[in-house]
Amino acid sequence: MKKLLVTGASGFLGWNLCQLAQQEWEVYGTYLSQPLAIPGVTLLQADLRDFQHLKVLFQEIQPAAVIHTAAQSSPNYCQTHPTESYHINVTASSYIAGLSADRQIPCVFTSTDLVFDGRNPPYRETDPVSPISYYGEQKVRAELEMRSGHGQVAICRMPLMFGAAPPHGSSFTACSGNK
């Protein structure tokens, strides 16, 4: 079975993707500070901002594909901590694109609809970006870095998502399963 690396497995999207992907892949998920267990998924603590650590991770796993969902996704946090959030939102993304390109494997990058200002929806992927927050700006920069670093990158600009929440996650849109 082919190996899939999912970054940000402790986050909302990564957690859900890990569970779905294991039907067709041997899934490896990363987390930074929120250890968790997903039956059937190998979870690894990783600081994606550390290039050498990330390089070793790629060498050990030998993924056939990568889905990069890890991010500091709180726009308010990014606004008050722009340098810290830049390292995970942009620098780590650039590293992942480069390592994926080196191995000639596909990479999916999850961006956000916050690359737009919200004034002229609905947006097409060819519409000019116009972020109004540091988070949106960082995701635009990450998209550029990913595209320039790897020809097989697919960028998905995710809108508001809802569904089952991971054990350590919280979202006003997440379903707890309780009614």
Residue pairs with C-beta under 8 A, 6 or more apart in sequence:
1 24
1 25
1 26
2 25
2 26
2 64
2 65
3 25
3 26
3 27
3 28
3 61
3 62
3 63
3 64
4 21
4 25
4 26
4 27
4 28
4 63
4 64
4 65
4 66
4 67
5 28
5 29
5 30
5 57
5 58
5 61
5 63
5 65
5 66
5 67
6 14
6 17
6 18
6 21
6 27
6 28
6 29
6 30
6 66
6 67
6 69
7 14
7 29
7 30
7 46
7 48
7 66
7 67
7 68
7 69
7 70
7 92
7 96
8 14
8 29
8 30
8 31
8 68
8 69
8 70
8 71
9 15
9 18
9 29
9 30
9 31
9 36
9 38
9 41
9 43
9 69
10 29
10 31
10 32
10 33
10 34
10 35
10 36
10 166
10 168
10 169
11 69
11 70
11 71
11 73
11 166
11 169
12 161
12 163
12 165
12 166
12 169
12 171
12 174
13 69
13 110
13 158
13 161
14 29
14 67
14 69
14 70
14 166
15 29
15 36
15 38
15 166
15 169
16 163
16 164
16 166
17 67
17 69
18 27
18 29
18 38
18 41
19 38
19 41
21 27
21 67
22 40
22 41
25 64
25 65
26 42
27 40
27 41
27 42
28 41
28 42
28 43
28 44
28 61
28 63
29 38
29 41
29 42
29 43
29 44
30 43
30 44
30 45
30 46
30 48
30 57
30 70
31 43
31 44
31 45
31 46
32 45
32 46
32 47
32 48
32 70
34 168
35 43
35 45
36 43
36 166
36 167
36 168
37 43
44 57
46 53
46 54
46 57
47 53
48 54
48 70
48 88
48 92
48 95
48 96
49 87
49 88
49 91
49 92
51 95
54 92
54 95
54 96
54 99
55 99
58 99
58 103
62 103
63 103
63 105
64 105
65 105
65 106
65 107
65 108
66 96
66 100
66 105
66 106
66 107
66 108
67 107
67 108
67 110
68 93
68 96
68 107
68 108
68 109
68 110
69 110
70 88
70 92
71 88
71 89
71 110
71 139
72 78
72 81
72 84
72 85
72 88
72 89
72 135
73 112
73 135
74 135
75 114
75 133
75 134
75 135
75 136
77 85
78 85
78 89
78 133
78 134
78 135
78 138
79 133
79 134
79 135
82 134
82 138
85 134
85 135
85 138
86 138
86 141
89 135
89 138
89 139
89 141
89 142
90 138
90 141
90 142
90 145
93 109
93 142
93 145
93 146
94 142
94 145
94 146
94 149
96 107
96 109
96 146
97 107
97 109
97 145
97 146
97 147
97 149
97 150
97 153
98 149
98 150
100 106
100 107
100 150
100 152
100 153
101 107
101 149
101 150
101 151
101 152
104 152
105 152
106 152
106 153
106 154
107 146
107 150
107 152
107 153
107 154
108 153
108 154
108 155
108 156
109 142
109 143
109 146
109 153
109 154
109 155
109 156
110 156
110 158
111 139
111 142
111 143
111 155
111 156
111 157
111 158
112 135
112 136
112 139
112 157
112 158
113 123
113 157
113 158
113 159
113 160
114 131
114 133
114 135
114 136
114 139
115 129
115 130
115 131
115 136
115 139
115 140
115 143
115 157
116 123
116 127
116 129
116 130
116 131
116 136
117 130
117 131
117 132
118 132
119 130
120 127
125 157
129 136
129 140
131 137
131 139
131 140
143 155
146 153
146 155
147 153
147 155
160 173
161 173
162 171
162 173
162 174
162 175
163 174
163 175
164 174
164 175
164 177
165 171
165 174
165 175
165 176
